[in-house]
Amino acid sequence: MKKNLIILTHGWTGSSVYSALFERAGYWTGSETVKKVDYDTHENVDLVAMNRRMMKELRFEGDYEHEFAPSAVEELAVRARDIDLSPYRRFVSQCNEHRPWLWKDPRLTWTIRVWEGVLVGSESAFMLLTRDDMQAWITSNLRRHIQSMRFTKEYNHGITASNLRYVNDRGLPHLRLSFEDLLLRPEATLEAINGFLGLALSLRELEGVYRHPLRKKSRGARDFFLALMIYLKNYSERTA
């Protein structure tokens, strides 16, 4: 039986494209997924709700989209001793009825160390997704998540380092990829994914979920200048 798959990411990493691809390989992403205005995130609505509940119960008071500190992640894991984990165990049991399942939610960076206490018996592999710094900065600002390049790098690299430390310290099976790997080197990236997860995904299936040209970055010069204009216009709101 295929292992379940947990995607750890800082966001804006093409994770929705990856997840759509895995759906084609039979991974269950929930009875309902989170829909944005222009795309399906393929995030299990119930997982997102459980992560929000967990972070509230753990008394997380920060803004996970605009700040990150490794100490905060570790502190939440310590606080997990004080909450009732039975609702989360039930959720995992419900997911296991649809194996192999896929979890994707940027909040998992903060909650995965708590989830591991209730994932016993749920064999899972991990995928760590990243993004080229400039491509991430452009996308964030186009999506009106106004931030400086310095913040983009520090935030994204900090989360990636935290996620890598998590899987490495526990010896968990994982594959680290970027969105650019999938777009610029699709054949080699699909081969790596297939070997890691025991799948047989093809280039045609990738083209079925990503309707833009492959072998080029998703954001070009026009996107850069538009993002720069948005950033400068929203100077007072941007993350330093």
N, C-alpha and C positions, 0 to 999 in steps of 0.2 A: 504494500500500500504506500502511496506517495506520502511524504511528510507534509504537514501543514506548513504554511509560509507566512512569516511575519516580516513586513517591510518596515525598516527604521530609516527615517529621513528627516531632514530639516525643512522640507517643503520646497515647492517649485522645482522638483527634480524629474519631472516627467513620470512621476509615480503612477499617475492615472493611466498613462499609456502602457506602462509595464503591467499594471493590474488588469487592464482590458485584455492584454495578451494572455495573461494567466487564466482569465475567465475562459478563454477559448480552449485552454488545456484542461478545463474541468474543475478549476478552483472555485469554491463557493465564497462569494463576497457579501452574503447576507440576503435576507428576504427583501430588503429595500436598501438602496444606496443613496448617499448624499449627492444631490444635484446642484450644480452651480448654474448661473444664467446661461453659459455657453458650453458646458461640458459636464459629463458624469465623472465624479471623483472616484467611483468604485470603492468608496469607503462605507463599510457596514454601518447603517444608521444606529443600530443598537450598540455596536462597539464604541462609537463616538459618544453616545449617551452614557455608557458605562464609564468611559474615561473622564468625562466631565464630572460625573458623580464621584468617582474615586478622588479626583483632584480636589473637589470640594470637601470631601470627608477627611482628606489629608491636610486640609487647611492651607492649600496652596493659594497665595495671595498675589503672585506675580502676573506678568503678562507674557505668556509663553511664546507669543508670536514676535515679541520685541525685546526679549531679554533672555539670557541663558547664563547659568553658573553651575558648574559640576557639583558644587556643594549642595545646591538646591535639590538636585536629583537624588543625591545620597541621603539627604535629610528626609525626603518623602519616603524612601525605602525604610528608614528607621521608624517613621510615624505609622507605618503600616501595621506595626504590632498592636496599635490601639484601635483598629477598626475591625468590623465584622466582615470577613472575606467570603462568607457563604453565598451572597448574591453573585459574586464574581465566579465562584466555583460552578454555580448553576448555569451561568452564561457560557462558560467553557464547555460544560456538558452539552448544552444546546448546540453549540458550534460543532462539537464532535459528532453529532448526528448527521452532519453534512460533509464529512471529511472527503477530500482534503479541503480545508478552508484557508482563506487568505485574510490577514488583518493588515490594514493600512490606515494610519491616522498619525499625523505628526506628534500628537500628545503622547504617543508610545515612548518617546525618548524619556519622558518624565515618569511614566507609569510601568514600564516593562519590568523593572526590578520588583515591583509589587505583584504583577501578573505571574512572574515565575513561580511564586509560591502556590499558585492554583493551577498551573499548567502541567503538573505532574501527570505523566501518562499520555500527554498530548505531544507526540513526537513532532518537533518543529524545526525547520531550517530558517535561516535569516538572510535577508537581502538588505544591504546597506546602500542606499542610493544617495548620490551627490550630484553636483552640478558645477560646471565651469563658473568661476567667480563672476566674470563679466556677464555671462548669459543669465546667471541668477539675479544679478543686480538689475539688469534691464527688465526682466520679467516681473520682479517685485515692484518696481516703480510703475510699470505699465498697469499692474493690478492694483495700483494706488496703495501699496504698502511702502510708503516713502521712507527711504533709507540711504545712507551714504555707502560708498564702496567699502570703506573701512569697516562699517558695521556689518555689511553683508559677509565679508570675509571672516571677521571674528566670530559672528554668530554661527554661520554655517560650519566653519572649521571646528568650533567648540563642540557643537552637537555631534559632528562626525567622529571626533576624537572620543567623546563620551560613549557613543554607540559601539565603536571599535573596542574600547576598553571593556565594555560589558560582554561582548561575545568572546573576546580573546581570554579574559580572565576565567570564563566558564568553559572554554573549549568547545563552544557551540559551532556547528557547521554554518558557514556564512559565505556569501559572495558579495564583493563590493563592486558596484558599477556606477557609472554616471549616465546622465541622459545622452551626453555626447557620444559615449560608447555605442549606444543603441542606434543613434542617428548616423554617425560617421563610419562606423565599422559594424554594420548590422549582421553580416554573416558570421563574423568571428564572435560577436556578442551573443547571438542566438546559439551558437555552438557551445559557448561557455555555460549559458543558462541550461541548455538541454543536458549537458554533462552533469551539471550540479544537481538538477532536480529530476533527472530521468525522464525528460520530456522529448517531444519531437516537433517543436515549433518550427515553422517555416517562414521564409521571407514573405510569402504570400499572405500568411496570417498577420504578420507585422504590418504589411501594407493595408490590411483590412481594418486595422484599428488606428493607424496613423496615416491620415489622408494628405499629408504634405510630403514634399520631396525628401528622400533620404540622401545620405552622403553630403549633407550640408547642415550647418547649425540652424537651429530654429529661429534665432534672432539675428537680423542683419544690421547694416549701417543705419537704415531708416528707423528701425526700432530703437537703436542706441540714441539717436538724436531726439526722438520723441520722448524717450525715457528721461533724457537729460533735461528737456524742457519741463516735463512734469516735476522732476526733482527740484529744479530751480524755482519754479512757480510756487511750490509748497515748502519753501525753505524753512518756514517757522515750524512745520509739522515733522520734519525729517528726523530720523534717529541719528544722533551724532556719532 
